[in-house]
Amino acid sequence: MMRPRSGPTVHHAVLAARLLSLRVGAGLSVTQAAASLGAHRTTVMRIERAETALDAGQVRTLLERYGAGQEEIRQFLSELATANLPGWWHPWRDVMDPWDLDLMNVESAARMVRVWHPALVPPLLRTPAYARAVEDMLGTDRSPADRARRVELLTERRARLAERGARIWSLMTEAALRTRVGDGGIMEEQLAALREAADRPDVILQVARLTDPPHPLSGVAALTLYRVDVPEIPDHVVRDSPVGPADVWSDTRTVTAYRTLIDQACAAAPHPSTPLPYPCPVSEADPSAPHPMT
């Protein structure tokens, strides 16, 4: 039974991780587990990676093979219906990048999202108008309708994080306040939104000034670090790429290394209580005027 391509939900990822843990605890290989299903080993691998919907018959067979008790099996099977439901982001799946689909369950379980962006306002702090202007500049391979839907998805992501009480800790650069995205009105609205966000209890906002010395993330592509409370889902770090899929890691060594870099960069940046730098001067400029460098 194949899941529509929308990525696993938190419930699905948790149950898949439990199946993997039970198999390892039983001392069985993937091939041995697959033999109990009369299937190829890739079937079990896909189940454990949450790449396919969980079939009740297959799950029961695996649990029995792993030595689970009847009460554990009953409880596990009772959670299948919820786990197999599409994620809330399913309606937008056709305008999402593949790695975004695979990460939505991580974002949905995150207690904190830490973000770094070297040139623009980080996505989760963008106003709809600013986000649409970015899509229009960088997403020209998509139709206007698809760009609009991607902005809708971004707005919904931010709302759901806020509803869950997840925190956003953002480190950005003063260059983002000076980079003209859209017209002056869009920039002024975005700057006002950042000032408002800085006063929210669920947002920590730091801005590295242009006059500050280099820090550990200087020159590093945009990063997102998901700190997750669900034991079965590890912390993840995502590094943007302008030419292909984003780099995604969940191994402890890599995640810890990037978390250390983010910690060091935030320690070097102005304290979150520091007022944002002065308004971006392009807000008063004629948006149709040629760029100074042209």
Backbone as JSON, one array per atom type, in Angstrom:
{
  "sequence": "MMRPRSGPTVHHAVLAARLLSLRVGAGLSVTQAAASLGAHRTTVMRIERAETALDAGQVRTLLERYGAGQEEIRQFLSELATANLPGWWHPWRDVMDPWDLDLMNVESAARMVRVWHPALVPPLLRTPAYARAVEDMLGTDRSPADRARRVELLTERRARLAERGARIWSLMTEAALRTRVGDGGIMEEQLAALREAADRPDVILQVARLTDPPHPLSGVAALTLYRVDVPEIPDHVVRDSPVGPADVWSDTRTVTAYRTLIDQACAAAPHPSTPLPYPCPVSEADPSAPHPMT",
  "N": [[0.86, -1.19, 0.0], [0.82, 2.04, -1.03], [1.79, 5.21, 0.09], [0.37, 8.36, -0.72], [2.49, 10.74, -2.26], [3.57, 12.68, 0.05], [5.18, 12.84, 2.15], [6.15, 11.57, 5.41], [4.1, 11.67, 8.37], [4.37, 12.9, 11.78], [3.4, 10.88, 13.52], [3.57, 8.66, 11.84], [6.35, 8.52, 11.33], [7.27, 8.03, 13.92], [6.17, 5.48, 14.53], [7.4, 3.95, 12.55], [10.07, 4.2, 13.33], [9.93, 2.86, 15.76], [9.41, 0.25, 14.91], [11.84, -0.31, 13.63], [13.55, -0.17, 15.86], [12.56, -2.29, 17.42], [13.11, -4.48, 15.76], [15.93, -4.43, 15.67], [16.38, -4.79, 18.4], [15.47, -7.37, 18.67], [17.45, -8.73, 17.45], [17.48, -9.26, 14.72], [18.12, -9.3, 11.2], [17.54, -7.11, 8.36], [16.95, -8.71, 6.16], [16.11, -11.11, 7.34], [13.8, -10.22, 8.65], [12.29, -9.46, 6.43], [11.89, -11.95, 5.26], [9.99, -13.11, 6.89], [7.77, -11.83, 6.0], [7.61, -12.73, 3.49], [8.72, -11.19, 1.53], [10.79, -8.85, -0.35], [13.89, -7.53, 0.93], [13.94, -4.76, 0.64], [11.36, -3.98, 1.09], [10.98, -4.03, 3.89], [12.91, -2.15, 4.54], [11.82, 0.19, 3.41], [9.53, 0.4, 4.96], [10.64, 0.87, 7.49], [11.86, 3.28, 7.05], [9.77, 4.95, 6.83], [8.68, 5.33, 4.31], [6.53, 4.29, 3.04], [3.05, 3.58, 3.38], [1.75, 2.12, 6.42], [0.91, -1.16, 6.54], [-1.57, -3.06, 8.1], [-1.58, -5.9, 8.29], [1.07, -6.61, 7.56], [2.47, -5.22, 9.54], [1.56, -6.48, 11.9], [2.58, -9.06, 11.51], [5.34, -8.56, 11.52], [5.67, -7.51, 14.13], [4.98, -9.72, 15.69], [7.01, -11.45, 14.91], [9.14, -10.11, 16.02], [8.78, -10.57, 18.64], [6.94, -9.14, 20.17], [4.52, -8.42, 22.72], [1.0, -9.26, 23.09], [-0.57, -7.08, 23.98], [1.05, -4.91, 23.37], [1.12, -5.18, 20.62], [-1.59, -4.76, 20.04], [-1.91, -2.08, 20.87], [-0.1, -0.83, 19.14], [-1.23, -1.36, 16.61], [-3.58, 0.04, 16.88], [-2.82, 2.62, 16.49], [-2.28, 2.89, 13.86], [-4.16, 3.94, 12.0], [-4.2, 6.72, 12.41], [-1.52, 7.26, 11.88], [-1.33, 6.72, 9.17], [-2.7, 8.72, 7.92], [-2.66, 11.49, 5.62], [-0.29, 14.2, 5.89], [-0.86, 17.54, 7.24], [0.07, 19.28, 5.36], [-0.43, 18.18, 2.94], [-2.19, 19.15, 0.81], [-0.54, 21.0, -0.47], [1.52, 19.61, -1.6], [2.35, 19.3, -4.24], [3.72, 21.58, -4.91], [5.92, 21.62, -3.4], [9.36, 21.09, -2.58], [11.16, 17.97, -2.87], [12.79, 17.4, -0.58], [11.65, 19.07, 1.28], [9.18, 17.87, 1.67], [9.95, 15.53, 2.97], [10.84, 16.56, 5.33], [8.83, 17.78, 6.74], [7.55, 16.37, 8.78], [9.51, 16.48, 10.7], [9.71, 19.24, 11.22], [7.15, 19.53, 12.23], [7.4, 18.33, 14.67], [9.21, 19.8, 16.01], [10.59, 21.62, 18.75], [12.03, 23.87, 18.75], [13.13, 25.99, 16.16], [15.98, 26.81, 14.62], [17.47, 29.28, 12.7], [19.57, 30.46, 10.09], [20.39, 33.02, 7.88], [22.22, 34.35, 5.23], [21.69, 36.54, 3.56], [19.0, 37.26, 3.08], [15.76, 37.88, 4.61], [14.94, 35.34, 6.86], [12.93, 32.51, 5.83], [10.74, 31.75, 7.61], [10.15, 34.08, 8.9], [9.22, 35.86, 7.09], [7.04, 38.27, 5.61], [3.89, 37.76, 3.87], [3.89, 39.29, 1.46], [6.6, 39.9, 1.09], [7.63, 37.3, 0.93], [6.34, 36.46, -1.41], [7.51, 38.17, -3.25], [10.14, 37.25, -3.17], [9.73, 34.68, -4.2], [8.91, 35.4, -6.78], [11.26, 36.45, -7.75], [13.17, 34.38, -7.51], [11.94, 32.01, -8.1], [11.27, 31.53, -10.8], [10.84, 29.39, -12.45], [8.47, 28.34, -11.8], [4.88, 28.52, -12.03], [2.86, 31.54, -11.74], [0.63, 30.95, -10.14], [1.48, 28.7, -8.69], [3.58, 29.82, -7.26], [2.18, 31.53, -5.6], [0.8, 29.68, -4.04], [2.88, 28.47, -2.7], [3.61, 30.52, -1.01], [1.33, 30.62, 0.55], [1.59, 28.15, 1.85], [3.93, 28.61, 3.35], [3.02, 30.59, 5.11], [1.12, 29.1, 6.5], [2.76, 27.19, 7.7], [4.2, 28.78, 9.52], [2.09, 29.62, 11.17], [1.25, 27.21, 12.32], [3.5, 26.41, 13.76], [3.51, 28.45, 15.66], [1.08, 27.94, 16.96], [1.68, 25.56, 18.27], [3.48, 26.41, 20.06], [6.14, 26.38, 19.47], [9.48, 27.63, 19.21], [11.19, 30.17, 17.36], [14.41, 30.81, 16.54], [16.27, 33.14, 15.18], [19.01, 34.07, 13.21], [20.19, 36.62, 11.33], [21.47, 38.81, 8.74], [22.44, 42.28, 8.62], [22.56, 42.97, 6.01], [20.34, 41.8, 4.85], [18.34, 43.58, 5.47], [18.95, 45.6, 3.86], [18.9, 44.69, 1.3], [17.05, 44.98, -1.55], [13.92, 43.77, -1.84], [11.25, 43.36, -3.73], [9.11, 46.26, -3.74], [9.44, 49.55, -2.12], [7.39, 49.68, -0.23], [6.91, 47.0, 0.43], [9.31, 46.35, 1.65], [9.3, 48.08, 3.87], [7.05, 47.13, 5.24], [7.96, 44.57, 5.84], [10.14, 45.12, 7.52], [8.82, 46.3, 9.65], [7.36, 44.11, 10.5], [9.4, 42.44, 11.39], [10.32, 43.9, 13.58], [8.1, 43.71, 15.21], [8.0, 40.94, 15.54], [10.31, 40.56, 17.02], [9.55, 41.27, 19.54], [7.97, 39.23, 20.37], [7.27, 36.4, 22.47], [7.87, 33.91, 21.44], [9.84, 34.17, 19.59], [13.23, 34.65, 18.87], [15.39, 37.03, 17.83], [18.25, 37.91, 16.12], [20.54, 40.18, 14.69], [23.25, 40.32, 12.65], [25.54, 42.85, 12.3], [26.72, 44.95, 9.59], [29.07, 46.16, 10.21], [30.25, 44.5, 12.0], [32.81, 42.09, 12.92], [33.86, 39.12, 11.03], [32.07, 36.03, 11.61], [31.54, 32.61, 12.8], [29.69, 31.62, 10.9], [29.93, 33.17, 8.69], [29.79, 33.54, 5.25], [28.64, 31.06, 4.95], [26.08, 29.01, 3.59], [22.45, 29.37, 3.77], [20.99, 28.07, 6.73], [19.02, 25.65, 8.53], [18.15, 24.51, 11.66], [16.6, 21.97, 13.29], [15.35, 21.44, 16.43], [14.25, 18.78, 18.21], [11.72, 17.31, 20.24], [10.6, 14.78, 20.29], [11.45, 11.51, 20.97], [11.91, 9.51, 19.02], [12.47, 10.87, 16.71], [15.22, 12.37, 15.39], [17.22, 15.38, 15.95], [17.57, 17.63, 13.18], [19.56, 19.08, 10.57], [19.58, 21.45, 7.99], [21.0, 22.49, 5.0], [20.89, 24.98, 2.66], [20.92, 24.82, -0.96], [21.81, 26.34, -4.01], [21.71, 25.08, -6.43], [20.65, 22.55, -6.53], [19.25, 19.71, -4.7], [18.66, 20.37, -1.22], [21.1, 19.99, 1.4], [20.77, 17.56, 3.86], [21.02, 16.52, 7.17], [20.97, 14.16, 9.86], [22.51, 12.79, 11.6], [24.21, 12.52, 14.7], [26.83, 13.59, 14.98], [27.23, 15.42, 12.82], [25.04, 17.17, 13.14], [25.58, 18.18, 15.69], [27.98, 19.53, 15.18], [27.15, 21.61, 13.45], [25.32, 22.85, 15.14], [27.04, 23.84, 17.07], [28.46, 25.73, 15.55], [26.36, 27.52, 14.99], [25.71, 28.32, 17.58], [28.1, 29.64, 18.29], [28.14, 31.71, 16.39], [25.84, 33.12, 17.1], [26.56, 33.93, 19.63], [28.48, 35.77, 18.98], [27.03, 37.72, 17.72], [24.97, 40.74, 18.02], [23.1, 41.12, 21.08], [19.8, 39.71, 21.5], [18.1, 41.69, 22.52], [18.98, 44.02, 21.45], [18.17, 46.86, 19.54], [16.81, 46.69, 16.19], [18.84, 47.39, 13.3], [18.98, 50.64, 11.69], [16.29, 51.78, 9.5], [15.97, 50.23, 6.3], [17.47, 51.86, 3.62], [16.59, 51.62, 0.98], [13.89, 51.6, 1.04], [12.97, 54.11, 0.65], [13.65, 54.67, -1.85], [13.33, 54.96, -5.44], [11.87, 52.19, -6.78], [12.14, 51.52, -9.43], [14.45, 52.57, -10.3], [17.81, 52.28, -11.61], [20.08, 49.81, -10.35], [22.81, 50.65, -8.22], [25.14, 49.26, -8.91], [24.89, 48.63, -11.54]],
  "CA": [[0.0, 0.0, 0.0], [1.7, 3.19, -1.17], [1.3, 6.5, 0.57], [0.52, 9.47, -1.66], [3.76, 11.41, -2.0], [3.45, 13.91, 0.83], [6.08, 12.75, 3.28], [5.56, 10.96, 6.6], [3.69, 12.51, 9.49], [5.09, 12.59, 13.01], [2.95, 9.58, 13.99], [4.12, 7.64, 10.95], [7.78, 8.43, 11.57], [7.47, 7.42, 15.23], [5.89, 4.05, 14.46], [8.44, 3.35, 11.73], [11.26, 4.13, 14.16], [9.72, 1.8, 16.75], [9.6, -1.04, 14.23], [13.28, -0.49, 13.47], [14.13, -0.45, 17.17], [12.15, -3.64, 17.82], [13.86, -5.45, 14.95], [17.31, -4.44, 16.16], [16.36, -5.4, 19.72], [15.26, -8.82, 18.52], [18.65, -9.3, 16.85], [17.16, -9.73, 13.37], [18.55, -8.49, 10.07], [16.46, -6.7, 7.45], [16.62, -9.87, 5.32], [15.32, -12.04, 8.15], [12.47, -9.63, 8.85], [11.58, -9.54, 5.15], [11.52, -13.34, 5.02], [8.74, -13.38, 7.61], [6.69, -11.25, 5.19], [7.68, -13.28, 2.14], [8.95, -10.02, 0.69], [12.18, -8.45, -0.52], [14.39, -6.73, 2.04], [13.63, -3.34, 0.45], [10.03, -3.71, 1.68], [11.19, -3.69, 5.3], [13.66, -0.9, 4.58], [10.89, 1.28, 3.14], [8.66, 0.51, 6.14], [11.4, 1.47, 8.59], [12.19, 4.67, 6.69], [8.49, 5.66, 6.7], [8.52, 5.69, 2.91], [5.31, 3.68, 2.55], [2.03, 3.48, 4.43], [1.89, 0.93, 7.25], [-0.15, -2.15, 6.34], [-1.83, -3.71, 9.38], [-1.16, -7.29, 8.24], [2.53, -6.65, 7.59], [2.94, -4.75, 10.85], [1.3, -7.53, 12.89], [3.54, -10.14, 11.27], [6.65, -8.12, 11.99], [5.66, -7.41, 15.59], [5.01, -11.08, 16.23], [8.36, -11.97, 14.65], [10.06, -9.42, 16.91], [8.5, -11.0, 20.0], [6.1, -8.18, 20.9], [3.37, -9.0, 23.39], [-0.3, -8.98, 22.47], [-1.02, -5.73, 24.33], [1.87, -3.99, 22.59], [0.64, -5.28, 19.24], [-2.9, -4.1, 19.97], [-1.71, -0.63, 20.95], [0.58, -0.4, 17.92], [-2.18, -1.39, 15.49], [-4.6, 1.07, 17.09], [-2.25, 3.9, 16.07], [-2.01, 2.89, 12.43], [-5.07, 4.79, 11.23], [-3.71, 8.09, 12.51], [-0.22, 7.34, 11.24], [-1.46, 6.63, 7.71], [-3.35, 9.9, 7.37], [-1.72, 12.45, 5.03], [0.03, 15.34, 6.73], [-1.67, 18.74, 6.99], [0.65, 19.95, 4.21], [-0.71, 17.37, 1.75], [-2.73, 19.92, -0.32], [0.51, 21.79, -1.13], [2.65, 18.72, -1.88], [2.82, 19.41, -5.62], [4.58, 22.76, -5.07], [6.99, 21.5, -2.43], [10.54, 20.35, -2.99], [11.16, 16.64, -2.24], [13.37, 17.39, 0.76], [10.69, 19.7, 2.17], [8.18, 16.84, 2.0], [10.53, 14.59, 3.92], [11.2, 17.25, 6.57], [7.69, 18.39, 7.41], [7.3, 15.69, 10.05], [10.51, 16.98, 11.64], [9.26, 20.58, 11.63], [5.93, 19.39, 13.02], [7.75, 17.84, 15.99], [10.28, 20.63, 16.57], [10.29, 22.56, 19.83], [12.7, 25.1, 18.36], [13.71, 26.03, 14.83], [17.04, 27.81, 14.57], [17.72, 29.57, 11.29], [20.59, 31.44, 9.7], [20.34, 33.39, 6.46], [23.26, 35.35, 5.02], [21.38, 37.65, 2.65], [17.59, 37.61, 3.05], [15.0, 37.57, 5.81], [14.67, 33.9, 6.88], [11.57, 32.24, 5.36], [9.69, 31.69, 8.62], [9.88, 35.43, 9.4], [8.85, 36.71, 5.97], [5.64, 38.61, 5.39], [3.44, 37.18, 2.61], [4.3, 40.11, 0.32], [8.04, 39.71, 0.92], [7.81, 35.93, 0.47], [5.93, 36.37, -2.81], [8.53, 38.86, -4.04], [11.27, 36.32, -3.29], [9.31, 33.64, -5.15], [8.9, 35.97, -8.12], [12.64, 36.65, -8.19], [13.98, 33.17, -7.52], [11.17, 30.83, -8.5], [10.7, 31.82, -12.13], [10.5, 28.15, -13.14], [7.12, 27.96, -11.37], [3.82, 29.4, -12.5], [2.43, 32.49, -10.7], [-0.29, 30.29, -9.21], [2.27, 27.85, -7.79], [4.31, 30.69, -6.35], [1.22, 32.01, -4.6], [0.5, 28.57, -3.14], [4.04, 28.28, -1.84], [3.51, 31.54, 0.02], [0.28, 30.15, 1.45], [2.17, 27.09, 2.67], [4.85, 29.22, 4.31], [2.19, 31.24, 6.12], [0.52, 28.04, 7.32], [3.84, 26.61, 8.52], [4.47, 29.7, 10.64], [0.94, 29.6, 12.07], [1.23, 25.94, 13.07], [4.57, 26.47, 14.75], [3.06, 29.34, 16.73], [0.02, 27.25, 17.71], [2.3, 24.54, 19.1], [4.38, 27.04, 21.01], [7.54, 26.2, 19.07], [10.2, 28.9, 19.15], [12.06, 30.42, 16.21], [15.61, 31.58, 16.89], [16.77, 33.52, 13.86], [20.18, 34.92, 13.04], [20.24, 37.13, 9.97], [22.44, 39.88, 8.6], [21.93, 43.61, 8.27], [22.45, 43.0, 4.54], [18.97, 41.44, 4.48], [17.52, 44.77, 5.61], [19.36, 46.53, 2.81], [18.67, 44.05, 0.0], [15.71, 45.37, -1.97], [13.03, 42.69, -2.25], [10.0, 44.04, -4.04], [9.2, 47.72, -3.7], [9.69, 50.12, -0.82], [6.31, 49.34, 0.7], [7.12, 45.63, 0.89], [10.43, 46.37, 2.57], [8.89, 48.73, 5.12], [6.16, 46.2, 5.93], [8.77, 43.48, 6.37], [10.92, 45.63, 8.64], [7.89, 46.46, 10.77], [7.02, 42.76, 10.98], [10.54, 41.95, 12.15], [10.32, 44.58, 14.87], [7.01, 43.12, 15.99], [8.4, 39.57, 15.89], [11.36, 40.62, 18.04], [8.89, 41.44, 20.83], [7.15, 38.06, 20.67], [7.99, 35.44, 23.33], [8.25, 32.69, 20.71], [10.84, 34.51, 18.58], [14.51, 35.27, 19.23], [15.9, 37.59, 16.58], [19.54, 38.59, 16.19], [20.98, 40.72, 13.4], [24.69, 40.6, 12.56], [25.71, 44.13, 11.62], [27.74, 45.01, 8.55], [30.33, 46.63, 10.8], [30.79, 43.48, 12.88], [33.81, 41.22, 12.3], [33.32, 37.82, 10.59], [31.72, 35.07, 12.65], [31.69, 31.25, 12.28], [28.8, 31.31, 9.79], [30.18, 34.09, 7.58], [30.03, 32.83, 4.0], [27.94, 29.78, 4.95], [24.73, 29.07, 3.02], [21.36, 29.39, 4.74], [20.86, 26.84, 7.52], [17.9, 25.48, 9.46], [18.39, 23.45, 12.64], [15.38, 21.58, 13.99], [15.53, 20.79, 17.73], [13.03, 17.98, 18.3], [11.49, 16.69, 21.54], [10.12, 13.41, 20.12], [12.66, 10.67, 21.02], [12.11, 8.72, 17.81], [12.86, 11.74, 15.6], [16.41, 13.11, 15.8], [17.41, 16.73, 15.43], [18.01, 17.68, 11.79], [20.09, 20.33, 10.07], [19.38, 21.57, 6.54], [21.8, 23.55, 4.39], [20.35, 25.3, 1.34], [21.79, 24.76, -2.13], [21.18, 27.07, -5.11], [21.8, 24.34, -7.7], [20.11, 21.2, -6.42], [18.6, 19.43, -3.41], [19.32, 20.83, 0.0], [21.81, 18.98, 2.19], [20.02, 17.27, 5.08], [21.71, 15.58, 8.05], [20.35, 13.87, 11.15], [23.46, 12.1, 12.46], [24.57, 13.34, 15.86], [28.09, 14.3, 14.8], [27.07, 16.58, 11.94], [24.11, 18.11, 13.76], [26.29, 18.85, 16.79], [28.95, 20.45, 14.6], [26.45, 22.8, 12.98], [24.75, 23.55, 16.29], [28.14, 24.58, 17.68], [28.7, 26.91, 14.71], [25.27, 28.47, 15.19], [25.89, 28.87, 18.93], [29.22, 30.59, 18.26], [27.74, 32.88, 15.61], [24.86, 33.88, 17.89], [27.29, 34.55, 20.73], [29.22, 36.9, 18.42], [26.08, 38.71, 17.22], [24.34, 41.57, 19.06], [22.1, 40.48, 21.92], [18.44, 39.86, 20.94], [17.44, 42.91, 22.99], [19.5, 45.17, 20.71], [17.22, 47.3, 18.5], [17.2, 46.42, 14.81], [19.52, 48.51, 12.65], [18.13, 51.69, 11.12], [15.5, 51.3, 8.37], [16.63, 50.01, 5.02], [17.3, 53.08, 2.83], [15.94, 51.42, -0.31], [12.45, 51.79, 1.18], [12.64, 55.45, 0.21], [14.16, 54.85, -3.21], [12.48, 54.6, -6.55], [12.18, 50.81, -7.1], [12.41, 51.34, -10.85], [15.75, 53.14, -10.58], [18.82, 51.25, -11.8], [20.9, 49.47, -9.21], [24.08, 51.37, -8.27], [26.21, 48.46, -9.47], [24.65, 48.35, -12.96]],
  "C": [[0.89, 1.22, 0.0], [1.03, 4.45, -0.64], [1.41, 7.53, -0.55], [1.74, 10.29, -1.27], [3.53, 12.72, -1.28], [4.36, 13.87, 2.05], [5.39, 12.17, 4.5], [5.14, 11.99, 7.62], [4.54, 12.14, 10.71], [4.71, 11.19, 13.5], [3.55, 8.45, 13.15], [5.61, 7.44, 11.22], [8.08, 7.74, 12.9], [7.24, 5.92, 15.18], [6.95, 3.32, 13.63], [9.73, 3.18, 12.54], [11.13, 3.03, 15.23], [9.9, 0.43, 16.13], [11.09, -1.32, 14.02], [13.93, -0.87, 14.8], [13.78, -1.86, 17.64], [12.91, -4.7, 17.04], [15.29, -5.57, 15.45], [17.37, -5.1, 17.54], [16.17, -6.9, 19.69], [16.47, -9.5, 17.88], [18.44, -9.84, 15.45], [17.69, -8.77, 12.32], [17.33, -8.07, 9.25], [16.01, -7.89, 6.61], [15.78, -10.86, 6.09], [13.92, -11.52, 8.39], [11.65, -9.74, 7.57], [11.11, -10.95, 4.86], [10.22, -13.7, 5.73], [7.53, -12.83, 6.88], [6.62, -11.91, 3.82], [7.93, -12.18, 1.12], [10.44, -9.76, 0.55], [12.59, -7.55, 0.63], [14.09, -5.24, 1.89], [12.25, -2.99, 1.01], [10.18, -3.29, 3.14], [11.95, -2.37, 5.42], [12.75, 0.29, 4.36], [9.94, 1.5, 4.32], [9.39, 1.25, 7.26], [11.82, 2.91, 8.31], [10.94, 5.52, 6.53], [8.26, 6.14, 5.27], [7.27, 5.1, 2.28], [4.33, 3.58, 3.7], [2.17, 2.15, 5.16], [0.68, 0.03, 7.08], [-0.33, -2.95, 7.62], [-1.36, -5.16, 9.39], [0.35, -7.44, 8.32], [3.06, -6.26, 8.96], [2.73, -5.83, 11.91], [2.32, -8.66, 12.74], [4.92, -9.77, 11.8], [6.71, -8.06, 13.51], [5.72, -8.78, 16.24], [6.39, -11.69, 16.06], [9.37, -11.35, 15.61], [9.81, -9.76, 18.38], [7.68, -10.03, 20.82], [4.94, -8.91, 21.55], [2.07, -8.56, 22.75], [-0.8, -7.58, 22.78], [-0.24, -4.69, 23.53], [1.43, -3.99, 21.14], [-0.69, -4.55, 19.08], [-2.75, -2.59, 19.97], [-1.08, -0.1, 19.68], [-0.42, -0.32, 16.77], [-3.25, -0.31, 15.63], [-4.13, 2.45, 16.63], [-2.03, 3.99, 14.57], [-2.88, 3.86, 11.65], [-4.6, 6.24, 11.24], [-2.4, 8.25, 11.75], [-0.32, 7.37, 9.72], [-2.2, 7.81, 7.09], [-2.32, 10.82, 6.73], [-1.47, 13.61, 5.99], [-0.81, 16.55, 6.34], [-1.21, 19.46, 5.74], [0.32, 19.26, 2.88], [-1.28, 18.2, 0.58], [-1.69, 20.73, -1.09], [1.66, 20.93, -1.65], [3.2, 18.92, -3.29], [3.69, 20.64, -5.86], [5.74, 22.74, -4.08], [8.16, 20.74, -3.04], [10.56, 19.01, -2.26], [11.72, 16.65, -0.83], [12.46, 18.1, 1.75], [9.62, 18.7, 2.61], [8.7, 15.92, 3.1], [10.84, 15.23, 5.27], [10.01, 17.81, 7.33], [7.34, 17.69, 8.71], [8.29, 16.15, 11.12], [10.1, 18.37, 12.15], [8.03, 20.49, 12.52], [6.19, 18.88, 14.43], [8.76, 18.73, 16.69], [9.78, 21.52, 17.7], [10.97, 23.9, 19.58], [13.26, 24.93, 16.95], [14.73, 27.15, 14.82], [17.42, 28.03, 13.12], [18.81, 30.63, 11.14], [20.4, 31.74, 8.24], [21.33, 34.52, 6.23], [22.85, 36.58, 4.23], [19.93, 38.11, 2.68], [16.96, 37.36, 4.42], [14.7, 36.07, 5.79], [13.2, 33.61, 6.55], [10.49, 32.32, 6.43], [9.38, 33.05, 9.26], [9.45, 36.38, 8.28], [7.36, 37.04, 5.99], [5.19, 37.95, 4.09], [3.9, 37.95, 1.39], [5.79, 39.93, 0.03], [8.31, 38.31, 0.36], [7.43, 35.79, -1.01], [6.96, 37.07, -3.71], [9.77, 37.98, -4.22], [10.94, 35.22, -4.29], [9.36, 34.17, -6.58], [10.31, 36.17, -8.65], [13.39, 35.35, -8.4], [13.24, 31.93, -8.01], [10.53, 30.97, -9.86], [10.37, 30.56, -12.92], [9.11, 27.66, -12.75], [6.11, 28.97, -11.89], [3.46, 30.39, -11.4], [1.5, 31.85, -9.68], [0.47, 29.42, -8.21], [3.08, 28.68, -6.81], [3.4, 31.2, -5.23], [0.91, 30.91, -3.58], [1.67, 28.27, -2.21], [4.07, 29.32, -0.71], [2.44, 31.16, 1.03], [0.82, 29.08, 2.4], [3.1, 27.66, 3.73], [4.1, 29.89, 5.45], [1.57, 30.22, 7.06], [1.56, 27.38, 8.22], [4.1, 27.48, 9.75], [3.33, 29.66, 11.65], [0.92, 28.33, 12.92], [2.35, 25.86, 14.09], [4.15, 27.32, 15.95], [1.99, 28.66, 17.6], [0.6, 26.22, 18.67], [3.24, 25.13, 20.14], [5.85, 26.81, 20.69], [8.2, 27.57, 18.92], [11.03, 28.96, 17.87], [13.21, 31.31, 16.69], [16.32, 31.88, 15.58], [17.99, 34.42, 13.97], [20.24, 35.33, 11.58], [21.27, 38.25, 9.92], [21.76, 41.2, 8.28], [21.78, 43.75, 6.77], [21.04, 42.67, 4.09], [18.04, 42.65, 4.56], [17.82, 45.79, 4.52], [19.14, 45.97, 1.41], [17.24, 44.3, -0.43], [14.96, 44.16, -2.52], [11.67, 43.3, -2.48], [10.19, 45.55, -3.97], [9.4, 48.21, -2.27], [8.64, 49.77, 0.21], [6.48, 47.94, 1.27], [8.24, 45.59, 1.92], [10.05, 47.0, 3.91], [7.97, 47.82, 5.93], [6.97, 45.07, 6.57], [9.58, 43.93, 7.59], [10.03, 45.81, 9.87], [7.52, 45.11, 11.37], [8.17, 42.17, 11.79], [10.6, 42.6, 13.53], [9.24, 44.01, 15.79], [7.39, 41.72, 16.45], [9.42, 39.56, 17.01], [10.78, 40.78, 19.44], [8.06, 40.24, 21.25], [7.94, 37.09, 21.54], [8.46, 34.2, 22.6], [9.29, 32.96, 19.63], [12.06, 35.13, 19.25], [15.13, 35.74, 17.93], [17.21, 38.33, 16.84], [19.96, 39.01, 14.78], [22.47, 41.03, 13.48], [24.89, 41.85, 11.72], [26.83, 44.08, 10.59], [29.09, 45.44, 9.1], [30.94, 45.62, 11.76], [31.87, 42.66, 12.17], [33.17, 39.9, 11.85], [33.04, 36.91, 11.78], [31.75, 33.67, 12.04], [30.77, 30.89, 11.12], [28.99, 32.27, 8.61], [30.52, 33.27, 6.32], [29.34, 31.49, 3.9], [26.53, 29.97, 4.4], [23.68, 29.03, 4.13], [21.22, 28.03, 5.42], [19.56, 26.85, 8.31], [18.23, 24.3, 10.36], [17.1, 23.19, 13.4], [15.75, 20.86, 15.28], [14.21, 20.11, 18.08], [12.93, 17.32, 19.67], [11.08, 15.22, 21.45], [11.33, 12.47, 20.05], [12.95, 9.92, 19.73], [12.56, 9.54, 16.61], [14.07, 12.57, 16.02], [16.38, 14.56, 15.34], [17.93, 16.65, 14.0], [18.62, 19.05, 11.5], [19.99, 20.3, 8.54], [20.22, 22.73, 6.04], [21.32, 23.77, 2.96], [21.41, 25.14, 0.25], [21.1, 25.47, -3.28], [21.09, 26.26, -6.4], [21.21, 22.94, -7.63], [19.45, 20.99, -5.07], [19.38, 19.99, -2.24], [20.06, 19.67, 0.65], [21.07, 18.81, 3.51], [20.8, 16.23, 5.89], [20.91, 15.38, 9.33], [21.29, 13.1, 12.07], [23.98, 13.06, 13.54], [25.83, 14.17, 15.63], [27.91, 15.56, 13.96], [26.15, 17.62, 12.56], [24.8, 18.88, 14.88], [27.29, 19.87, 16.27], [28.29, 21.73, 14.14], [25.82, 23.57, 14.13], [25.83, 24.37, 17.0], [28.45, 25.85, 16.88], [27.62, 27.97, 14.92], [25.39, 29.12, 16.57], [26.99, 29.95, 18.94], [28.86, 31.86, 17.5], [26.76, 33.74, 16.39], [25.55, 34.58, 19.06], [28.05, 35.79, 20.25], [28.29, 38.02, 17.96], [25.54, 39.57, 18.35], [23.26, 40.81, 19.81], [20.71, 40.68, 21.32], [17.72, 41.13, 21.38], [17.92, 44.16, 22.26], [18.51, 45.6, 19.64], [17.74, 46.94, 17.1], [17.93, 47.62, 14.23], [18.53, 49.47, 12.01], [17.42, 51.18, 9.87], [16.31, 51.22, 7.09], [16.41, 51.21, 4.11], [16.61, 52.86, 1.5], [14.43, 51.61, -0.2], [12.02, 53.17, 0.7], [13.06, 55.71, -1.24], [13.11, 54.47, -4.24], [12.81, 53.17, -6.97], [12.49, 50.59, -8.57], [13.79, 51.9, -11.24], [16.78, 52.06, -10.76], [19.63, 51.04, -10.53], [22.24, 50.19, -9.33], [25.21, 50.59, -8.95], [26.01, 48.17, -10.93], [25.12, 49.53, -13.8]]
}
